[in-house]
Amino acid sequence: MKIGIIGAGFTGLSAGYYLTKLGHDVTIFEKDPQPGGLAIGYREKGWQSPLEEHYHHWFINDNSAIELAKEIEHEVIIKTPKSSFYVNGKSYQFDSPFSMLTFPKLPLIDKIRMAAIFAILFRFNPFWKILEGFKIATTIPILIGEKAYKLLWEPQLINKMGEYAKNISLVWFWARIKKRTKSLAYPRDGFLSFAKHIAKHIAINKGEMIYKTEVYKLLENNNKSLSIFTKDRHGREKKFLFDKVIVTLPTHLFLNIAPQLSQAYKNLFEPLDGLAATNMVLRLRKPFFKDKTYWLSICEANSPILVVIEHTNFIDKKHYNDEHIVYLGNYLKSTDKNFIKNKEDLLQIYDSLLIKINPEYKKNIIDYRVFRAYFAQPIIPLNYSKIIPPNTTPLQNVFLANMQQVYPWDRGTNYAIEAGKNIARSILR
Ligand SMILES: Cc1cc2nc3c(=O)[nH]c(=O)nc-3n(C[C@H](O)[C@H](O)[C@H](O)COP(=O)(O)OP(=O)(O)OC[C@H]3O[C@@H](n4cnc5c(N)ncnc54)[C@H](O)[C@@H]3O)c2cc1C
């Protein structure tokens, strides 16, 4: 069977890998020059390994990703880096029940209540469906108390979700607490190397990867075969014929390239929404954090930065020419003025927080860059299960497998790999 796959992020790569393994004739189209999608990496001069444009790690229970890595013999590094919360101008380790119970900024009774609720309702509760009709913003303060909510969770929720914060479903929070593991995993030499390794196996299995080529139209022909129309970076156009096509793009991009889809079908996905993301990567001569924190969640209202991640407190700096790598991460709407700000203006905005954490950091900057992703995080409102786009589409042999179908878990490369494997199975049925 001739199968076309649009997108060489981890969903497309995984679908391509499992289909070519079964001997199908697969072609993957990718607009970027390399595979990896949102987890793509880049390499500065002198670095031994590429680095993700946007911070990435796995939890050690991200089984689909870890199993695929094992299958293609890609080494996975497992470590237990430190995660902390920044509260009232100070960092506190916050990555275990013990660190939660010893956190000094809340009365013991509030901490016991929070730990008990998190354990019963999130960590050990498999019944996420009963949480679908509840909002984080109204339920968590009742469950754990106003004080703990306002101090720790409300600032993070608002800083991440912006205008959507009030309406995010409790299932999203459940997934984040349930899935978290103290130890984290990372593919050897990063996610780009892992993506390339999967692409290599696709090629060994006689699949074709076509990079720097954007699909701009997908048509169903009278005999139910499919035509994919592409444009390369020089504007050269080409047409390809397939028996089946898997689209891994966000839903709104799928709707844009398939003109035969009816308005009624398009209207079904009106409620879907998402956030963009920016990540500034600082290359420093010296460590940023004094206490070896890897992940620092900022619990401050109106913080200019959501999260500060010192990647080299997780992955050895020897991979990056002994530089210390720090991500400054934010989610925002792609129409937000900060989404397109240049790196100098952004650093000026971030500086007010950064100097509080490390007054010396500026002296140690080697260089810095900003990366942007237009569709980075689906918004999960109440009863999301009712608005998830299905895999099948009105075009008989066209299938959709994308981030907006990942639920109840929060999207991630592990679920992209799982989605790719599942869609490969289901199109063969
Ligand atoms: C800031 C940030 C942090 C994250 N942190 C983590 C983390 O720690 N761990 C984790 O596992 N996941 C993390 N994720 C999520 C993870 O990156 C995604 O869930 C996953 O990569 C999605 O894969 P995908 O293949 O479904 O989609 P994508 O990666 O979006 O792939 C879609 C592909 O389609 C291509 N494309 C788009 N339009 C066209 C077209 N018309 N023609 C051809 N190609 C096209 C794109 O270039 C892209 O390569 C993070 C994401 C972000 C943004």
PDBQT file of the ligand as one rigid body, heavy atoms in Angstrom, charges set to zero:
ROOT
HETATM    1  C1  LIG A 501       7.900  24.535  24.863  1.00  0.00    +0.000 C 
HETATM    2  C2  LIG A 501       7.616  23.069  24.672  1.00  0.00    +0.000 A 
HETATM    3  C3  LIG A 501       8.056  22.156  25.611  1.00  0.00    +0.000 A 
HETATM    4  C4  LIG A 501       7.777  20.810  25.468  1.00  0.00    +0.000 A 
HETATM    5  N1  LIG A 501       8.276  19.940  26.393  1.00  0.00    +0.000 NA
HETATM    6  C5  LIG A 501       8.138  18.620  26.174  1.00  0.00    +0.000 A 
HETATM    7  C6  LIG A 501       8.806  17.683  27.011  1.00  0.00    +0.000 A 
HETATM    8  O1  LIG A 501       9.500  18.058  27.953  1.00  0.00    +0.000 OA
HETATM    9  N2  LIG A 501       8.658  16.368  26.736  1.00  0.00    +0.000 N 
HETATM   10  C7  LIG A 501       7.919  15.918  25.685  1.00  0.00    +0.000 A 
HETATM   11  O2  LIG A 501       7.863  14.713  25.447  1.00  0.00    +0.000 OA
HETATM   12  N3  LIG A 501       7.241  16.780  24.895  1.00  0.00    +0.000 NA
HETATM   13  C8  LIG A 501       7.335  18.111  25.111  1.00  0.00    +0.000 A 
HETATM   14  N4  LIG A 501       6.714  18.995  24.284  1.00  0.00    +0.000 N 
HETATM   15  C9  LIG A 501       5.670  18.511  23.352  1.00  0.00    +0.000 C 
HETATM   16  C10 LIG A 501       6.187  17.796  22.156  1.00  0.00    +0.000 C 
HETATM   17  O3  LIG A 501       7.195  18.563  21.513  1.00  0.00    +0.000 OA
HETATM   18  C11 LIG A 501       5.023  17.567  21.193  1.00  0.00    +0.000 C 
HETATM   19  O4  LIG A 501       3.937  16.976  21.871  1.00  0.00    +0.000 OA
HETATM   20  C12 LIG A 501       5.401  16.627  20.058  1.00  0.00    +0.000 C 
HETATM   21  O5  LIG A 501       6.660  16.969  19.528  1.00  0.00    +0.000 OA
HETATM   22  C13 LIG A 501       4.330  16.701  18.976  1.00  0.00    +0.000 C 
HETATM   23  O6  LIG A 501       4.698  15.927  17.874  1.00  0.00    +0.000 OA
HETATM   24  P1  LIG A 501       3.795  15.885  16.588  1.00  0.00    +0.000 P 
HETATM   25  O7  LIG A 501       4.498  15.077  15.582  1.00  0.00    +0.000 OA
HETATM   26  O8  LIG A 501       2.413  15.454  16.958  1.00  0.00    +0.000 OA
HETATM   27  O9  LIG A 501       3.634  17.389  16.113  1.00  0.00    +0.000 OA
HETATM   28  P2  LIG A 501       4.751  18.375  15.575  1.00  0.00    +0.000 P 
HETATM   29  O10 LIG A 501       6.002  18.195  16.322  1.00  0.00    +0.000 OA
HETATM   30  O11 LIG A 501       4.113  19.727  15.553  1.00  0.00    +0.000 OA
HETATM   31  O12 LIG A 501       5.000  17.875  14.069  1.00  0.00    +0.000 OA
HETATM   32  C14 LIG A 501       4.283  18.330  12.968  1.00  0.00    +0.000 C 
HETATM   33  C15 LIG A 501       5.281  18.452  11.821  1.00  0.00    +0.000 C 
HETATM   34  O13 LIG A 501       4.591  18.849  10.640  1.00  0.00    +0.000 OA
HETATM   35  C16 LIG A 501       5.389  19.770   9.913  1.00  0.00    +0.000 C 
HETATM   36  N5  LIG A 501       4.516  20.533   9.046  1.00  0.00    +0.000 N 
HETATM   37  C17 LIG A 501       3.602  21.489   9.390  1.00  0.00    +0.000 A 
HETATM   38  N6  LIG A 501       2.922  21.911   8.296  1.00  0.00    +0.000 NA
HETATM   39  C18 LIG A 501       3.403  21.195   7.237  1.00  0.00    +0.000 A 
HETATM   40  C19 LIG A 501       3.071  21.159   5.846  1.00  0.00    +0.000 A 
HETATM   41  N7  LIG A 501       2.088  21.907   5.340  1.00  0.00    +0.000 N 
HETATM   42  N8  LIG A 501       3.775  20.316   5.056  1.00  0.00    +0.000 NA
HETATM   43  C20 LIG A 501       4.769  19.522   5.556  1.00  0.00    +0.000 A 
HETATM   44  N9  LIG A 501       5.109  19.529   6.871  1.00  0.00    +0.000 NA
HETATM   45  C21 LIG A 501       4.428  20.329   7.707  1.00  0.00    +0.000 A 
HETATM   46  C22 LIG A 501       6.040  20.598  11.018  1.00  0.00    +0.000 C 
HETATM   47  O14 LIG A 501       7.201  21.246  10.559  1.00  0.00    +0.000 OA
HETATM   48  C23 LIG A 501       6.344  19.507  12.062  1.00  0.00    +0.000 C 
HETATM   49  O15 LIG A 501       7.603  18.937  11.846  1.00  0.00    +0.000 OA
HETATM   50  C24 LIG A 501       7.006  20.352  24.377  1.00  0.00    +0.000 A 
HETATM   51  C25 LIG A 501       6.576  21.253  23.413  1.00  0.00    +0.000 A 
HETATM   52  C26 LIG A 501       6.883  22.600  23.547  1.00  0.00    +0.000 A 
HETATM   53  C27 LIG A 501       6.451  23.555  22.478  1.00  0.00    +0.000 C 
ENDROOT
TORSDOF 0
